[in-house]
């Protein structure tokens, strides 16, 4: 079954809103800020595509959407 243009537009807007919320939570839109100890990942726990921060010990990443370790 084909996806309508309206549905695709809504999906793109939802993805953009989620991305902007994640950036706001992490405190910046600068690409260098996202790069230092942070990665965009799909969390295996909550399923969100979110910024994952490297914890201080440098072993695990923490999902910015749900707060769980990945």
N, CA, C, O and CB atoms as a CASP TS submission, in Angstrom:
PFRMAT TS
TARGET T0000
AUTHOR 0000-0000-0000
METHOD Language model
MODEL 1
PARENT N/A
ATOM      1  N   UNK     1       0.841  -1.169   0.000  1.00  0.00           N
ATOM      2  CA  UNK     1       0.000   0.000   0.000  1.00  0.00           C
ATOM      3  C   UNK     1       0.889   1.237   0.000  1.00  0.00           C
ATOM      4  O   UNK     1       1.865   1.298   0.747  1.00  0.00           O
ATOM      5  CB  UNK     1      -0.958  -0.004   1.212  1.00  0.00           C
ATOM      6  N   UNK     2       0.566   2.206  -0.818  1.00  0.00           N
ATOM      7  CA  UNK     2       1.355   3.425  -0.962  1.00  0.00           C
ATOM      8  C   UNK     2       1.117   4.374   0.206  1.00  0.00           C
ATOM      9  O   UNK     2       0.028   4.426   0.777  1.00  0.00           O
ATOM     10  CB  UNK     2       1.021   4.121  -2.281  1.00  0.00           C
ATOM     11  N   UNK     3       2.162   5.121   0.547  1.00  0.00           N
ATOM     12  CA  UNK     3       2.062   6.126   1.603  1.00  0.00           C
ATOM     13  C   UNK     3       1.767   7.473   0.955  1.00  0.00           C
ATOM     14  O   UNK     3       2.404   7.854  -0.026  1.00  0.00           O
ATOM     15  CB  UNK     3       3.372   6.189   2.458  1.00  0.00           C
ATOM     16  N   UNK     4       0.810   8.176   1.507  1.00  0.00           N
ATOM     17  CA  UNK     4       0.428   9.461   0.929  1.00  0.00           C
ATOM     18  C   UNK     4       1.460  10.531   1.265  1.00  0.00           C
ATOM     19  O   UNK     4       2.194  10.414   2.246  1.00  0.00           O
ATOM     20  CB  UNK     4      -0.959   9.886   1.431  1.00  0.00           C
ATOM     21  N   UNK     5       1.508  11.567   0.445  1.00  0.00           N
ATOM     22  CA  UNK     5       2.436  12.675   0.662  1.00  0.00           C
ATOM     23  C   UNK     5       2.156  13.357   2.000  1.00  0.00           C
ATOM     24  O   UNK     5       3.087  13.764   2.693  1.00  0.00           O
ATOM     25  CB  UNK     5       2.336  13.695  -0.488  1.00  0.00           C
ATOM     26  N   UNK     6       0.900  13.482   2.361  1.00  0.00           N
ATOM     27  CA  UNK     6       0.522  14.109   3.640  1.00  0.00           C
ATOM     28  C   UNK     6       1.093  13.322   4.816  1.00  0.00           C
ATOM     29  O   UNK     6       1.616  13.900   5.768  1.00  0.00           O
ATOM     30  CB  UNK     6      -1.018  14.206   3.766  1.00  0.00           C
ATOM     31  N   UNK     7       0.987  12.016   4.739  1.00  0.00           N
ATOM     32  CA  UNK     7       1.499  11.168   5.824  1.00  0.00           C
ATOM     33  C   UNK     7       3.020  11.278   5.936  1.00  0.00           C
ATOM     34  O   UNK     7       3.554  11.319   7.044  1.00  0.00           O
ATOM     35  CB  UNK     7       1.091   9.700   5.596  1.00  0.00           C
ATOM     36  N   UNK     8       3.724  11.326   4.799  1.00  0.00           N
ATOM     37  CA  UNK     8       5.167  11.484   4.808  1.00  0.00           C
ATOM     38  C   UNK     8       5.570  12.828   5.396  1.00  0.00           C
ATOM     39  O   UNK     8       6.531  12.909   6.160  1.00  0.00           O
ATOM     40  CB  UNK     8       5.722  11.340   3.402  1.00  0.00           C
ATOM     41  N   UNK     9       4.841  13.878   5.045  1.00  0.00           N
ATOM     42  CA  UNK     9       5.127  15.209   5.594  1.00  0.00           C
ATOM     43  C   UNK     9       4.957  15.211   7.103  1.00  0.00           C
ATOM     44  O   UNK     9       5.791  15.762   7.821  1.00  0.00           O
ATOM     45  CB  UNK     9       4.212  16.269   4.957  1.00  0.00           C
ATOM     46  N   UNK    10       3.888  14.602   7.590  1.00  0.00           N
ATOM     47  CA  UNK    10       3.653  14.533   9.032  1.00  0.00           C
ATOM     48  C   UNK    10       4.762  13.761   9.736  1.00  0.00           C
ATOM     49  O   UNK    10       5.195  14.143  10.823  1.00  0.00           O
ATOM     50  CB  UNK    10       2.299  13.884   9.320  1.00  0.00           C
ATOM     51  N   UNK    11       5.214  12.691   9.126  1.00  0.00           N
ATOM     52  CA  UNK    11       6.289  11.881   9.718  1.00  0.00           C
ATOM     53  C   UNK    11       7.576  12.694   9.790  1.00  0.00           C
ATOM     54  O   UNK    11       8.273  12.658  10.804  1.00  0.00           O
ATOM     55  CB  UNK    11       6.519  10.584   8.899  1.00  0.00           C
ATOM     56  N   UNK    12       7.900  13.429   8.721  1.00  0.00           N
ATOM     57  CA  UNK    12       9.097  14.262   8.723  1.00  0.00           C
ATOM     58  C   UNK    12       9.008  15.340   9.795  1.00  0.00           C
ATOM     59  O   UNK    12      10.000  15.624  10.466  1.00  0.00           O
ATOM     60  CB  UNK    12       9.306  14.900   7.349  1.00  0.00           C
ATOM     61  N   UNK    13       7.838  15.944   9.965  1.00  0.00           N
ATOM     62  CA  UNK    13       7.662  16.968  10.991  1.00  0.00           C
ATOM     63  C   UNK    13       7.829  16.364  12.382  1.00  0.00           C
ATOM     64  O   UNK    13       8.430  16.989  13.256  1.00  0.00           O
ATOM     65  CB  UNK    13       6.280  17.635  10.860  1.00  0.00           C
ATOM     66  N   UNK    14       7.311  15.165  12.599  1.00  0.00           N
ATOM     67  CA  UNK    14       7.461  14.497  13.893  1.00  0.00           C
ATOM     68  C   UNK    14       8.933  14.203  14.189  1.00  0.00           C
ATOM     69  O   UNK    14       9.395  14.411  15.311  1.00  0.00           O
ATOM     70  CB  UNK    14       6.643  13.193  13.920  1.00  0.00           C
ATOM     71  N   UNK    15       9.665  13.722  13.191  1.00  0.00           N
ATOM     72  CA  UNK    15      11.083  13.440  13.379  1.00  0.00           C
ATOM     73  C   UNK    15      11.851  14.711  13.699  1.00  0.00           C
ATOM     74  O   UNK    15      12.727  14.709  14.564  1.00  0.00           O
ATOM     75  CB  UNK    15      11.665  12.774  12.137  1.00  0.00           C
ATOM     76  N   UNK    16      11.527  15.796  13.006  1.00  0.00           N
ATOM     77  CA  UNK    16      12.193  17.062  13.263  1.00  0.00           C
ATOM     78  C   UNK    16      11.904  17.568  14.670  1.00  0.00           C
ATOM     79  O   UNK    16      12.804  18.059  15.350  1.00  0.00           O
ATOM     80  CB  UNK    16      11.767  18.097  12.239  1.00  0.00           C
ATOM     81  N   UNK    17      10.650  17.451  15.110  1.00  0.00           N
ATOM     82  CA  UNK    17      10.288  17.886  16.461  1.00  0.00           C
ATOM     83  C   UNK    17      11.041  17.077  17.513  1.00  0.00           C
ATOM     84  O   UNK    17      11.536  17.640  18.490  1.00  0.00           O
ATOM     85  CB  UNK    17       8.772  17.755  16.680  1.00  0.00           C
ATOM     86  N   UNK    18      11.131  15.760  17.322  1.00  0.00           N
ATOM     87  CA  UNK    18      11.855  14.908  18.267  1.00  0.00           C
ATOM     88  C   UNK    18      13.331  15.277  18.309  1.00  0.00           C
ATOM     89  O   UNK    18      13.942  15.317  19.378  1.00  0.00           O
ATOM     90  CB  UNK    18      11.693  13.430  17.893  1.00  0.00           C
ATOM     91  N   UNK    19      13.901  15.548  17.131  1.00  0.00           N
ATOM     92  CA  UNK    19      15.312  15.918  17.054  1.00  0.00           C
ATOM     93  C   UNK    19      15.559  17.243  17.774  1.00  0.00           C
ATOM     94  O   UNK    19      16.524  17.364  18.527  1.00  0.00           O
ATOM     95  CB  UNK    19      15.767  16.014  15.584  1.00  0.00           C
ATOM     96  N   UNK    20      14.705  18.226  17.552  1.00  0.00           N
ATOM     97  CA  UNK    20      14.866  19.532  18.193  1.00  0.00           C
ATOM     98  C   UNK    20      14.679  19.437  19.701  1.00  0.00           C
ATOM     99  O   UNK    20      15.367  20.132  20.449  1.00  0.00           O
ATOM    100  CB  UNK    20      13.875  20.536  17.609  1.00  0.00           C
ATOM    101  N   UNK    21      13.755  18.585  20.165  1.00  0.00           N
ATOM    102  CA  UNK    21      13.587  18.380  21.605  1.00  0.00           C
ATOM    103  C   UNK    21      14.850  17.765  22.214  1.00  0.00           C
ATOM    104  O   UNK    21      15.272  18.159  23.301  1.00  0.00           O
ATOM    105  CB  UNK    21      12.366  17.475  21.883  1.00  0.00           C
ATOM    106  N   UNK    22      15.446  16.809  21.518  1.00  0.00           N
ATOM    107  CA  UNK    22      16.667  16.183  22.013  1.00  0.00           C
ATOM    108  C   UNK    22      17.804  17.197  22.078  1.00  0.00           C
ATOM    109  O   UNK    22      18.576  17.206  23.037  1.00  0.00           O
ATOM    110  CB  UNK    22      17.063  14.998  21.123  1.00  0.00           C
ATOM    111  N   UNK    23      17.908  18.047  21.063  1.00  0.00           N
ATOM    112  CA  UNK    23      18.937  19.078  21.087  1.00  0.00           C
ATOM    113  C   UNK    23      18.712  20.055  22.228  1.00  0.00           C
ATOM    114  O   UNK    23      19.666  20.484  22.877  1.00  0.00           O
ATOM    115  CB  UNK    23      18.973  19.823  19.762  1.00  0.00           C
ATOM    116  N   UNK    24      17.465  20.410  22.477  1.00  0.00           N
ATOM    117  CA  UNK    24      17.159  21.331  23.569  1.00  0.00           C
ATOM    118  C   UNK    24      17.513  20.702  24.916  1.00  0.00           C
ATOM    119  O   UNK    24      18.026  21.388  25.800  1.00  0.00           O
ATOM    120  CB  UNK    24      15.669  21.729  23.540  1.00  0.00           C
ATOM    121  N   UNK    25      17.244  19.393  25.082  1.00  0.00           N
ATOM    122  CA  UNK    25      17.590  18.703  26.319  1.00  0.00           C
ATOM    123  C   UNK    25      19.094  18.691  26.538  1.00  0.00           C
ATOM    124  O   UNK    25      19.574  18.822  27.664  1.00  0.00           O
ATOM    125  CB  UNK    25      17.051  17.277  26.302  1.00  0.00           C
ATOM    126  N   UNK    26      19.830  18.532  25.445  1.00  0.00           N
ATOM    127  CA  UNK    26      21.285  18.427  25.552  1.00  0.00           C
ATOM    128  C   UNK    26      21.977  19.785  25.591  1.00  0.00           C
ATOM    129  O   UNK    26      23.179  19.864  25.846  1.00  0.00           O
ATOM    130  CB  UNK    26      21.824  17.622  24.398  1.00  0.00           C
ATOM    131  N   UNK    27      21.226  20.850  25.340  1.00  0.00           N
ATOM    132  CA  UNK    27      21.783  22.185  25.491  1.00  0.00           C
ATOM    133  C   UNK    27      22.590  22.711  24.334  1.00  0.00           C
ATOM    134  O   UNK    27      23.592  23.389  24.558  1.00  0.00           O
ATOM    135  CB  UNK    27      22.610  22.211  26.659  1.00  0.00           C
ATOM    136  N   UNK    28      22.204  22.433  23.111  1.00  0.00           N
ATOM    137  CA  UNK    28      22.921  23.063  22.012  1.00  0.00           C
ATOM    138  C   UNK    28      22.610  22.461  20.669  1.00  0.00           C
ATOM    139  O   UNK    28      22.122  21.336  20.560  1.00  0.00           O
ATOM    140  CB  UNK    28      24.373  22.986  22.250  1.00  0.00           C
ATOM    141  N   UNK    29      22.907  23.244  19.641  1.00  0.00           N
ATOM    142  CA  UNK    29      22.734  22.763  18.279  1.00  0.00           C
ATOM    143  C   UNK    29      24.064  22.729  17.557  1.00  0.00           C
ATOM    144  O   UNK    29      24.116  22.412  16.369  1.00  0.00           O
ATOM    145  CB  UNK    29      21.741  23.637  17.519  1.00  0.00           C
ATOM    146  N   UNK    30      25.139  23.051  18.256  1.00  0.00           N
ATOM    147  CA  UNK    30      26.459  23.054  17.659  1.00  0.00           C
ATOM    148  C   UNK    30      26.897  21.621  17.389  1.00  0.00           C
ATOM    149  O   UNK    30      26.819  20.765  18.270  1.00  0.00           O
ATOM    150  CB  UNK    30      27.472  23.775  18.569  1.00  0.00           C
ATOM    151  N   UNK    31      27.353  21.365  16.183  1.00  0.00           N
ATOM    152  CA  UNK    31      27.749  20.011  15.803  1.00  0.00           C
ATOM    153  C   UNK    31      28.927  19.518  16.642  1.00  0.00           C
ATOM    154  O   UNK    31      29.015  18.326  16.936  1.00  0.00           O
ATOM    155  CB  UNK    31      28.109  19.963  14.316  1.00  0.00           C
ATOM    156  N   UNK    32      29.824  20.409  17.029  1.00  0.00           N
ATOM    157  CA  UNK    32      30.959  20.015  17.854  1.00  0.00           C
ATOM    158  C   UNK    32      30.496  19.571  19.240  1.00  0.00           C
ATOM    159  O   UNK    32      31.067  18.640  19.807  1.00  0.00           O
ATOM    160  CB  UNK    32      31.958  21.170  17.974  1.00  0.00           C
ATOM    161  N   UNK    33      29.474  20.219  19.791  1.00  0.00           N
ATOM    162  CA  UNK    33      28.955  19.831  21.096  1.00  0.00           C
ATOM    163  C   UNK    33      28.377  18.426  21.059  1.00  0.00           C
ATOM    164  O   UNK    33      28.574  17.644  21.989  1.00  0.00           O
ATOM    165  CB  UNK    33      27.896  20.821  21.564  1.00  0.00           C
ATOM    166  N   UNK    34      27.666  18.104  19.989  1.00  0.00           N
ATOM    167  CA  UNK    34      27.075  16.772  19.870  1.00  0.00           C
ATOM    168  C   UNK    34      28.169  15.727  19.701  1.00  0.00           C
ATOM    169  O   UNK    34      27.994  14.585  20.125  1.00  0.00           O
ATOM    170  CB  UNK    34      26.089  16.714  18.685  1.00  0.00           C
ATOM    171  N   UNK    35      29.292  16.091  19.091  1.00  0.00           N
ATOM    172  CA  UNK    35      30.362  15.151  18.799  1.00  0.00           C
ATOM    173  C   UNK    35      31.204  14.744  19.998  1.00  0.00           C
ATOM    174  O   UNK    35      31.713  13.623  20.031  1.00  0.00           O
ATOM    175  CB  UNK    35      31.242  15.728  17.778  1.00  0.00           C
ATOM    176  N   UNK    36      31.365  15.616  20.981  1.00  0.00           N
ATOM    177  CA  UNK    36      32.238  15.322  22.118  1.00  0.00           C
ATOM    178  C   UNK    36      31.544  14.453  23.154  1.00  0.00           C
ATOM    179  O   UNK    36      30.754  14.954  23.956  1.00  0.00           O
ATOM    180  CB  UNK    36      32.712  16.612  22.765  1.00  0.00           C
ATOM    181  N   UNK    37      31.829  13.163  23.145  1.00  0.00           N
ATOM    182  CA  UNK    37      31.248  12.248  24.128  1.00  0.00           C
ATOM    183  C   UNK    37      29.771  11.988  23.927  1.00  0.00           C
ATOM    184  O   UNK    37      29.097  11.490  24.829  1.00  0.00           O
ATOM    185  CB  UNK    37      31.461  12.783  25.496  1.00  0.00           C
ATOM    186  N   UNK    38      29.261  12.321  22.751  1.00  0.00           N
ATOM    187  CA  UNK    38      27.839  12.116  22.459  1.00  0.00           C
ATOM    188  C   UNK    38      27.688  11.523  21.067  1.00  0.00           C
ATOM    189  O   UNK    38      28.470  11.812  20.162  1.00  0.00           O
ATOM    190  CB  UNK    38      27.047  13.448  22.573  1.00  0.00           C
ATOM    191  N   UNK    39      26.685  10.703  20.917  1.00  0.00           N
ATOM    192  CA  UNK    39      26.380  10.095  19.624  1.00  0.00           C
ATOM    193  C   UNK    39      24.878  10.065  19.432  1.00  0.00           C
ATOM    194  O   UNK    39      24.121   9.987  20.399  1.00  0.00           O
ATOM    195  CB  UNK    39      26.973   8.669  19.519  1.00  0.00           C
ATOM    196  N   UNK    40      24.451  10.126  18.190  1.00  0.00           N
ATOM    197  CA  UNK    40      23.045   9.890  17.885  1.00  0.00           C
ATOM    198  C   UNK    40      22.882   8.383  17.716  1.00  0.00           C
ATOM    199  O   UNK    40      23.511   7.773  16.852  1.00  0.00           O
ATOM    200  CB  UNK    40      22.578  10.681  16.591  1.00  0.00           C
ATOM    201  N   UNK    41      22.031   7.792  18.550  1.00  0.00           N
ATOM    202  CA  UNK    41      21.817   6.350  18.512  1.00  0.00           C
ATOM    203  C   UNK    41      20.335   6.034  18.647  1.00  0.00           C
ATOM    204  O   UNK    41      19.554   6.851  19.135  1.00  0.00           O
ATOM    205  CB  UNK    41      22.617   5.653  19.623  1.00  0.00           C
ATOM    206  N   UNK    42      19.961   4.840  18.208  1.00  0.00           N
ATOM    207  CA  UNK    42      18.628   4.334  18.484  1.00  0.00           C
ATOM    208  C   UNK    42      18.742   3.505  19.757  1.00  0.00           C
ATOM    209  O   UNK    42      19.465   2.510  19.806  1.00  0.00           O
ATOM    210  CB  UNK    42      18.052   3.488  17.275  1.00  0.00           C
ATOM    211  N   UNK    43      18.023   3.930  20.774  1.00  0.00           N
ATOM    212  CA  UNK    43      18.103   3.270  22.078  1.00  0.00           C
ATOM    213  C   UNK    43      17.424   1.902  22.008  1.00  0.00           C
ATOM    214  O   UNK    43      16.282   1.806  21.557  1.00  0.00           O
ATOM    215  CB  UNK    43      17.449   4.148  23.182  1.00  0.00           C
ATOM    216  N   UNK    44      18.109   0.841  22.447  1.00  0.00           N
ATOM    217  CA  UNK    44      17.491  -0.479  22.430  1.00  0.00           C
ATOM    218  C   UNK    44      16.391  -0.632  23.490  1.00  0.00           C
ATOM    219  O   UNK    44      15.560  -1.534  23.386  1.00  0.00           O
ATOM    220  CB  UNK    44      18.550  -1.538  22.638  1.00  0.00           C
ATOM    221  N   UNK    45      16.379   0.232  24.498  1.00  0.00           N
ATOM    222  CA  UNK    45      15.378   0.151  25.559  1.00  0.00           C
ATOM    223  C   UNK    45      14.071   0.833  25.176  1.00  0.00           C
ATOM    224  O   UNK    45      13.005   0.222  25.256  1.00  0.00           O
ATOM    225  CB  UNK    45      15.921   0.769  26.829  1.00  0.00           C
ATOM    226  N   UNK    46      14.149   2.128  24.749  1.00  0.00           N
ATOM    227  CA  UNK    46      12.919   2.885  24.473  1.00  0.00           C
ATOM    228  C   UNK    46      12.608   2.995  22.982  1.00  0.00           C
ATOM    229  O   UNK    46      11.489   3.350  22.614  1.00  0.00           O
ATOM    230  CB  UNK    46      13.029   4.275  25.063  1.00  0.00           C
ATOM    231  N   UNK    47      13.584   2.693  22.117  1.00  0.00           N
ATOM    232  CA  UNK    47      13.360   2.741  20.680  1.00  0.00           C
ATOM    233  C   UNK    47      13.480   4.127  20.068  1.00  0.00           C
ATOM    234  O   UNK    47      13.303   4.277  18.859  1.00  0.00           O
ATOM    235  CB  UNK    47      12.024   2.198  20.378  1.00  0.00           C
ATOM    236  N   UNK    48      13.777   5.149  20.871  1.00  0.00           N
ATOM    237  CA  UNK    48      13.916   6.516  20.368  1.00  0.00           C
ATOM    238  C   UNK    48      15.281   6.701  19.712  1.00  0.00           C
ATOM    239  O   UNK    48      16.280   6.137  20.157  1.00  0.00           O
ATOM    240  CB  UNK    48      13.725   7.539  21.509  1.00  0.00           C
ATOM    241  N   UNK    49      15.306   7.488  18.666  1.00  0.00           N
ATOM    242  CA  UNK    49      16.571   7.929  18.064  1.00  0.00           C
ATOM    243  C   UNK    49      16.944   9.188  18.822  1.00  0.00           C
ATOM    244  O   UNK    49      16.341  10.239  18.602  1.00  0.00           O
ATOM    245  CB  UNK    49      16.452   8.188  16.480  1.00  0.00           C
ATOM    246  N   UNK    50      17.921   9.106  19.707  1.00  0.00           N
ATOM    247  CA  UNK    50      18.238  10.199  20.614  1.00  0.00           C
ATOM    248  C   UNK    50      19.746  10.331  20.782  1.00  0.00           C
ATOM    249  O   UNK    50      20.516   9.473  20.351  1.00  0.00           O
ATOM    250  CB  UNK    50      17.566   9.981  21.975  1.00  0.00           C
ATOM    251  N   UNK    51      20.144  11.413  21.411  1.00  0.00           N
ATOM    252  CA  UNK    51      21.550  11.635  21.716  1.00  0.00           C
ATOM    253  C   UNK    51      21.919  10.767  22.915  1.00  0.00           C
ATOM    254  O   UNK    51      21.219  10.757  23.928  1.00  0.00           O
ATOM    255  CB  UNK    51      21.840  13.148  22.001  1.00  0.00           C
ATOM    256  N   UNK    52      23.014  10.047  22.787  1.00  0.00           N
ATOM    257  CA  UNK    52      23.516   9.217  23.882  1.00  0.00           C
ATOM    258  C   UNK    52      24.801   9.862  24.394  1.00  0.00           C
ATOM    259  O   UNK    52      25.730  10.102  23.623  1.00  0.00           O
ATOM    260  CB  UNK    52      23.765   7.727  23.417  1.00  0.00           C
ATOM    261  N   UNK    53      24.850  10.140  25.691  1.00  0.00           N
ATOM    262  CA  UNK    53      26.014  10.776  26.313  1.00  0.00           C
ATOM    263  C   UNK    53      26.913   9.712  26.931  1.00  0.00           C
ATOM    264  O   UNK    53      26.433   8.765  27.554  1.00  0.00           O
ATOM    265  CB  UNK    53      25.575  11.806  27.387  1.00  0.00           C
ATOM    266  N   UNK    54      28.211   9.876  26.751  1.00  0.00           N
ATOM    267  CA  UNK    54      29.176   8.982  27.378  1.00  0.00           C
ATOM    268  C   UNK    54      29.258   9.334  28.855  1.00  0.00           C
ATOM    269  O   UNK    54      29.443  10.500  29.203  1.00  0.00           O
ATOM    270  CB  UNK    54      30.579   9.083  26.694  1.00  0.00           C
ATOM    271  N   UNK    55      29.124   8.346  29.721  1.00  0.00           N
ATOM    272  CA  UNK    55      29.188   8.609  31.161  1.00  0.00           C
ATOM    273  C   UNK    55      30.629   8.967  31.547  1.00  0.00           C
ATOM    274  O   UNK    55      31.559   8.675  30.795  1.00  0.00           O
ATOM    275  CB  UNK    55      28.686   7.368  31.978  1.00  0.00           C
ATOM    276  N   UNK    56      30.819   9.596  32.710  1.00  0.00           N
ATOM    277  CA  UNK    56      32.151  10.060  33.115  1.00  0.00           C
ATOM    278  C   UNK    56      33.243   8.986  33.123  1.00  0.00           C
ATOM    279  O   UNK    56      34.396   9.286  32.814  1.00  0.00           O
ATOM    280  CB  UNK    56      32.061  10.652  34.469  1.00  0.00           C
ATOM    281  N   UNK    57      32.905   7.754  33.468  1.00  0.00           N
ATOM    282  CA  UNK    57      33.931   6.702  33.485  1.00  0.00           C
ATOM    283  C   UNK    57      34.346   6.293  32.081  1.00  0.00           C
ATOM    284  O   UNK    57      35.377   5.647  31.893  1.00  0.00           O
ATOM    285  CB  UNK    57      33.424   5.481  34.244  1.00  0.00           C
ATOM    286  N   UNK    58      33.529   6.677  31.083  1.00  0.00           N
ATOM    287  CA  UNK    58      33.874   6.402  29.687  1.00  0.00           C
ATOM    288  C   UNK    58      33.577   5.006  29.217  1.00  0.00           C
ATOM    289  O   UNK    58      34.145   4.564  28.218  1.00  0.00           O
ATOM    290  CB  UNK    58      35.291   6.665  29.476  1.00  0.00           C
ATOM    291  N   UNK    59      32.698   4.287  29.910  1.00  0.00           N
ATOM    292  CA  UNK    59      32.390   2.909  29.544  1.00  0.00           C
ATOM    293  C   UNK    59      31.039   2.751  28.869  1.00  0.00           C
ATOM    294  O   UNK    59      30.918   2.013  27.891  1.00  0.00           O
ATOM    295  CB  UNK    59      32.438   2.045  30.758  1.00  0.00           C
ATOM    296  N   UNK    60      30.027   3.431  29.377  1.00  0.00           N
ATOM    297  CA  UNK    60      28.662   3.278  28.886  1.00  0.00           C
ATOM    298  C   UNK    60      28.115   4.603  28.385  1.00  0.00           C
ATOM    299  O   UNK    60      28.576   5.672  28.786  1.00  0.00           O
ATOM    300  CB  UNK    60      27.758   2.715  29.981  1.00  0.00           C
ATOM    301  N   UNK    61      27.119   4.519  27.497  1.00  0.00           N
ATOM    302  CA  UNK    61      26.387   5.693  27.034  1.00  0.00           C
ATOM    303  C   UNK    61      25.030   5.726  27.718  1.00  0.00           C
ATOM    304  O   UNK    61      24.448   4.677  27.998  1.00  0.00           O
ATOM    305  CB  UNK    61      26.229   5.684  25.487  1.00  0.00           C
ATOM    306  N   UNK    62      24.523   6.921  27.988  1.00  0.00           N
ATOM    307  CA  UNK    62      23.215   7.101  28.615  1.00  0.00           C
ATOM    308  C   UNK    62      22.289   7.741  27.596  1.00  0.00           C
ATOM    309  O   UNK    62      22.631   8.764  27.004  1.00  0.00           O
ATOM    310  CB  UNK    62      23.313   7.972  29.914  1.00  0.00           C
ATOM    311  N   UNK    63      21.124   7.151  27.387  1.00  0.00           N
ATOM    312  CA  UNK    63      20.124   7.666  26.449  1.00  0.00           C
ATOM    313  C   UNK    63      19.510   8.950  27.000  1.00  0.00           C
ATOM    314  O   UNK    63      19.095   8.990  28.158  1.00  0.00           O
ATOM    315  CB  UNK    63      19.020   6.608  26.183  1.00  0.00           C
ATOM    316  N   UNK    64      19.450  10.009  26.172  1.00  0.00           N
ATOM    317  CA  UNK    64      18.874  11.275  26.634  1.00  0.00           C
ATOM    318  C   UNK    64      17.353  11.213  26.667  1.00  0.00           C
ATOM    319  O   UNK    64      16.726  12.064  27.297  1.00  0.00           O
ATOM    320  CB  UNK    64      19.328  12.426  25.737  1.00  0.00           C
ATOM    321  N   UNK    65      16.744  10.238  26.011  1.00  0.00           N
ATOM    322  CA  UNK    65      15.277  10.130  26.011  1.00  0.00           C
ATOM    323  C   UNK    65      14.754   9.419  27.249  1.00  0.00           C
ATOM    324  O   UNK    65      13.790   9.876  27.865  1.00  0.00           O
ATOM    325  CB  UNK    65      14.806   9.393  24.767  1.00  0.00           C
ATOM    326  N   UNK    66      15.384   8.300  27.623  1.00  0.00           N
ATOM    327  CA  UNK    66      14.861   7.511  28.743  1.00  0.00           C
ATOM    328  C   UNK    66      15.805   7.441  29.940  1.00  0.00           C
ATOM    329  O   UNK    66      15.393   7.041  31.029  1.00  0.00           O
ATOM    330  CB  UNK    66      14.559   6.121  28.275  1.00  0.00           C
ATOM    331  N   UNK    67      17.074   7.826  29.749  1.00  0.00           N
ATOM    332  CA  UNK    67      18.025   7.818  30.854  1.00  0.00           C
ATOM    333  C   UNK    67      18.669   6.476  31.156  1.00  0.00           C
ATOM    334  O   UNK    67      19.396   6.345  32.140  1.00  0.00           O
ATOM    335  CB  UNK    67      17.354   8.291  32.060  1.00  0.00           C
ATOM    336  N   UNK    68      18.412   5.489  30.328  1.00  0.00           N
ATOM    337  CA  UNK    68      18.997   4.161  30.562  1.00  0.00           C
ATOM    338  C   UNK    68      20.341   4.026  29.876  1.00  0.00           C
ATOM    339  O   UNK    68      20.643   4.739  28.919  1.00  0.00           O
ATOM    340  CB  UNK    68      18.054   3.062  30.072  1.00  0.00           C
ATOM    341  N   UNK    69      21.135   3.109  30.374  1.00  0.00           N
ATOM    342  CA  UNK    69      22.453   2.853  29.789  1.00  0.00           C
ATOM    343  C   UNK    69      22.317   1.996  28.534  1.00  0.00           C
ATOM    344  O   UNK    69      21.485   1.091  28.474  1.00  0.00           O
ATOM    345  CB  UNK    69      23.380   2.161  30.813  1.00  0.00           C
ATOM    346  N   UNK    70      23.141   2.293  27.536  1.00  0.00           N
ATOM    347  CA  UNK    70      23.129   1.521  26.291  1.00  0.00           C
ATOM    348  C   UNK    70      24.512   1.018  25.986  1.00  0.00           C
ATOM    349  O   UNK    70      24.714   0.344  24.976  1.00  0.00           O
ATOM    350  CB  UNK    70      22.603   2.360  25.123  1.00  0.00           C
TER
END
